[in-house]
Amino acid sequence: MKLPASFKEFARCRSTQVIEASNGARCVVCPNDGSPFAYIFAAVRTGVRYEDRGEWGASHFLEHVAMRGTEKFPALHDLSRCAEGIGGQISAYSTRDLTAYWVRVPSGLEALGFELLQQVLFKPLLTQQSIDSEREIIIHERQRELADYGIFVSHAVESLLLAPNPMSRPPVGDDAGLAKMDSAYLRAFHQRIYNRSNLVIIGCGNLSDDFSKCADDFWQSVPYGSLIKPANFLIESEYPDGSVILKPSGPEEQAFVSMGWRFPVLTHKDLRTWRVINTLLGAGYSSLFNLELREKNSLTYTCRTAINVYDGMGVFKLYLSAHVKELPKVISIVENIIANLASDSLEENIFNEAVMRHAAGVVSRWSNPSETAPLLGHSLSRDGVVFDFAGYLNGLEKVSKARAAELASKWLNPVDRLVCLSGSAEELKTLFPNTYQF
């Protein structure tokens, strides 16, 4: 199929560039003069993908504490005021394979943006007081995820599907790991990982003429160091493929469900196809799951799908909530929709509309600097390549319904599926007698 000419023209005009600092370090930029802001995005190659057995949770913990105070900004409040007081913002987040710090400043104030990032990345105080305080906050974060059954089943199914890879561990860590975090430990962890080899910098938005000099000055302050290597051990899963796993949540009639499948991602072509499958099945009101489960049968308020890829392993998951007694019907509908896709019985125009919706979503992200920056940062940190926007759109035009059917037939089947449920144990065990219990 052909995408709109306006999409192609937009891709041609909004290309990325690589600027090189005087010491050889690189920064990828994607200018967008239509924004009043400049966005600077830093991704550090870290996370549970790289954490050894005894380091679980250190990357996420360090992200929290690095924002708690630096040499120039001794508290998070001071750091935030500096950014927000001039109309900007600074924040951070962790995934399974990177930690991101980003700052937004009005165009022309990139020097301040780089200074804020330099302070957080390389001048954190890491005091014992801030560590003890942040430990309590992270414990609250863990408790929130455990108490929110919807979040729990969604995160749990992904972790279980990623086993035996060390990335199957949730980034937040466990009680034992959190308890041992102290200033000396985090300083050593920080010194080993936060260096030029593990850092990528992205600039997006309305970048001023001074951006290149600001980036050069920043890179001069970044220490050299070794490239971190992925953790090299296996984590055995307690649950075989095809399992139904239950976390009891009391007598509520509402159940939270997450179904997931894993699959290898061997080519960029297949990755694009999987992303179209995700859009087709569960992205937006036009998706097949939403049409059948919500619009036609009123079985759920919302259903969503997501696809995540880590180190060549993909996870596709569906999340929804429904009345406990309706779950067999829900699962039957999901299986029938996937079977229809896998048998290549889907109408061509339905599939092409999903390609169009996915392409429009990518174009929308590329038009917004706050979304372009992480897209580029994740690609460069994970794969070592600059995301090729125009090439991605060209590739979408070649995604075929037949290949989508092949992938669905091979990987999206009940034998390889994991189901995580949270709800009334009595009701769910009656419906699914062979469940495992968390």
JOWOBEL-V175160 format. One record per residue. N is the residue number from 1. SS is DSSP state (A for helix, B for strand, O for the rest). OMEGA is omega in whole degrees, -180 to 180 (none if undefined). D_FIRST is the distance of its C-alpha to the first C-alpha in whole Angstrom. Layout:
N;SS;OMEGA;D_FIRST
N;SS;OMEGA;D_FIRST
//
This chain:
1;O;-180;0
2;O;175;4
3;O;-180;7
4;O;179;10
5;A;-180;12
6;A;177;15
7;A;-178;13
8;A;-180;13
9;A;178;17
10;A;179;18
11;A;-180;17
12;A;-176;19
13;A;-174;22
14;O;-176;23
15;O;178;23
16;O;176;26
17;B;176;29
18;B;176;32
19;B;-174;35
20;B;177;38
21;O;-177;41
22;O;178;45
23;O;176;45
24;O;179;42
25;O;-176;40
26;B;175;36
27;B;179;35
28;B;-178;31
29;B;175;30
30;B;-176;28
31;B;177;29
32;O;-176;28
33;O;180;31
34;O;180;30
35;O;175;32
36;O;-173;36
37;B;167;36
38;B;179;35
39;B;176;34
40;B;-172;36
41;B;178;34
42;B;177;36
43;B;178;35
44;B;179;38
45;O;-178;37
46;O;-178;39
47;O;-175;39
48;O;175;40
49;O;-174;38
50;O;-175;40
51;O;176;43
52;O;-176;46
53;A;-176;48
54;A;-176;50
55;A;-173;48
56;O;178;46
57;O;-175;45
58;A;-178;46
59;A;-180;43
60;A;180;43
61;A;-180;46
62;A;177;46
63;A;179;43
64;A;-172;46
65;A;178;49
66;A;180;48
67;O;-176;47
68;O;179;50
69;O;179;52
70;B;-179;52
71;O;-178;55
72;O;-178;54
73;O;-168;53
74;O;179;55
75;O;177;53
76;A;179;50
77;A;179;51
78;A;-180;52
79;A;-179;49
80;A;180;47
81;A;-179;49
82;A;180;49
83;A;-174;45
84;A;180;45
85;O;177;48
86;O;177;46
87;O;-179;43
88;O;180;41
89;B;174;41
90;B;180;41
91;B;-178;40
92;B;174;39
93;B;180;37
94;B;171;37
95;O;180;34
96;O;-174;35
97;O;173;35
98;O;169;35
99;B;-177;37
100;B;171;36
101;B;-179;38
102;B;180;37
103;B;175;38
104;B;178;37
105;B;172;40
106;B;-180;40
107;O;-178;39
108;O;-180;42
109;O;-179;43
110;A;179;41
111;A;177;45
112;A;178;46
113;A;178;42
114;A;179;43
115;A;179;46
116;A;179;45
117;A;180;43
118;A;178;46
119;A;-177;48
120;A;-176;46
121;A;-169;45
122;A;180;48
123;O;179;51
124;B;-179;51
125;O;179;54
126;O;179;54
127;O;180;57
128;A;179;58
129;A;-180;59
130;A;179;55
131;A;179;54
132;A;179;56
133;A;-177;55
134;A;177;51
135;A;179;52
136;A;179;53
137;A;180;50
138;A;175;47
139;A;176;49
140;A;178;49
141;A;178;45
142;A;-179;45
143;A;177;47
144;A;-180;45
145;A;179;42
146;A;-177;44
147;A;178;45
148;O;-171;42
149;A;178;41
150;A;177;37
151;A;-175;37
152;A;-176;39
153;A;179;37
154;A;179;34
155;A;-176;35
156;A;-177;37
157;A;178;34
158;A;179;33
159;A;-179;36
160;A;-179;37
161;A;-180;33
162;A;177;34
163;O;12;37
164;B;180;39
165;O;176;37
166;A;177;40
167;A;178;37
168;A;179;37
169;O;176;40
170;O;-176;39
171;O;-173;40
172;O;179;43
173;O;179;45
174;O;-176;48
175;A;-178;51
176;A;179;53
177;A;179;51
178;A;-176;51
179;A;-174;55
180;A;-179;55
181;O;174;54
182;O;-173;56
183;A;-178;56
184;A;-179;57
185;A;-177;54
186;A;176;52
187;A;179;53
188;A;179;53
189;A;180;49
190;A;-177;48
191;A;-178;50
192;A;-169;49
193;A;-174;45
194;O;-180;45
195;O;-174;45
196;A;-176;42
197;A;-175;41
198;A;-173;39
199;B;169;38
200;B;-179;35
201;B;180;35
202;B;173;32
203;B;-180;33
204;B;177;30
205;B;-176;31
206;O;-176;34
207;O;-178;35
208;O;179;39
209;O;-179;40
210;O;-173;42
211;A;-177;39
212;A;179;40
213;A;178;43
214;A;179;43
215;A;179;41
216;A;179;43
217;A;179;46
218;A;-176;45
219;A;178;44
220;A;-177;47
221;O;-176;49
222;O;-179;46
223;O;174;48
224;O;179;47
225;O;-176;47
226;O;175;45
227;O;-180;42
228;O;-180;42
229;O;179;41
230;O;176;39
231;O;-174;42
232;O;173;43
233;O;-176;44
234;O;176;43
235;B;-178;43
236;O;177;43
237;O;177;42
238;O;-170;44
239;O;178;42
240;O;175;40
241;O;-178;36
242;O;-176;36
243;O;167;39
244;B;-171;39
245;B;-172;41
246;B;168;43
247;B;-179;44
248;B;-180;47
249;O;178;47
250;O;-173;50
251;O;-175;50
252;O;178;47
253;O;-180;45
254;B;177;42
255;B;176;40
256;B;-172;37
257;B;169;35
258;B;176;33
259;B;-177;31
260;B;177;29
261;B;175;28
262;B;-176;28
263;B;176;26
264;B;174;26
265;O;-171;23
266;O;-178;23
267;O;175;20
268;A;179;18
269;A;179;15
270;A;178;17
271;A;177;18
272;A;180;14
273;A;178;14
274;A;180;17
275;A;175;16
276;A;176;13
277;A;178;16
278;A;178;18
279;A;-179;16
280;A;-172;15
281;A;-169;19
282;A;-179;21
283;O;174;20
284;O;-177;21
285;O;-180;22
286;O;-177;19
287;O;-177;19
288;A;178;20
289;A;-179;23
290;A;-180;24
291;A;-174;24
292;A;-174;26
293;A;-177;28
294;A;-169;29
295;A;-176;28
296;A;-172;29
297;O;177;32
298;O;-177;33
299;O;-177;34
300;O;175;33
301;O;-179;33
302;O;171;30
303;B;-177;28
304;B;172;26
305;B;177;24
306;B;174;24
307;B;176;23
308;B;-179;25
309;B;179;26
310;B;172;29
311;O;177;30
312;O;178;27
313;B;-180;28
314;B;174;25
315;B;174;27
316;B;-177;25
317;B;176;27
318;B;178;27
319;B;175;30
320;B;171;32
321;B;-177;35
322;B;175;36
323;B;-176;40
324;A;-175;41
325;A;-180;42
326;A;-174;38
327;A;177;37
328;A;178;37
329;A;178;35
330;A;-178;32
331;A;178;32
332;A;179;32
333;A;179;29
334;A;-179;27
335;A;-180;28
336;A;179;26
337;A;180;23
338;A;178;23
339;A;178;24
340;A;176;21
341;A;-176;18
342;A;-180;20
343;O;-180;21
344;O;-179;17
345;O;-177;18
346;O;177;16
347;O;-177;14
348;A;-177;10
349;A;177;10
350;A;179;12
351;A;-179;10
352;A;176;7
353;A;177;10
354;A;175;11
355;A;-179;9
356;A;-180;9
357;A;179;13
358;A;179;13
359;A;179;12
360;A;178;14
361;A;178;17
362;A;178;17
363;A;179;17
364;A;178;20
365;A;-178;21
366;A;180;21
367;A;-178;23
368;O;-176;26
369;A;-179;28
370;A;176;29
371;A;177;26
372;A;-176;25
373;A;178;29
374;A;178;28
375;A;178;25
376;A;-178;26
377;A;179;29
378;A;-179;28
379;A;-177;26
380;A;-179;29
381;A;-175;32
382;A;-171;30
383;A;-179;28
384;O;-180;30
385;O;177;27
386;O;180;26
387;O;-178;22
388;O;-175;20
389;A;-179;18
390;A;179;16
391;A;179;15
392;A;179;14
393;A;178;11
394;A;179;10
395;A;179;11
396;A;179;9
397;O;-178;5
398;O;178;7
399;O;-175;8
400;O;176;9
401;A;-180;11
402;A;179;14
403;A;176;14
404;A;178;15
405;A;179;17
406;A;-179;19
407;A;180;20
408;A;-179;21
409;A;-176;23
410;A;-168;25
411;A;-176;25
412;O;-179;25
413;O;-176;28
414;A;-178;31
415;A;-177;33
416;A;-175;32
417;O;168;31
418;B;178;34
419;B;174;35
420;B;-178;37
421;B;170;39
422;B;-178;41
423;B;-180;44
424;O;-178;47
425;A;-178;48
426;A;-179;50
427;A;-174;47
428;A;179;44
429;A;175;47
430;A;-179;47
431;A;-177;44
432;O;-171;43
433;O;-176;46
434;O;-179;45
435;O;166;44
436;B;-179;45
437;B;176;46
438;O;none;46
//
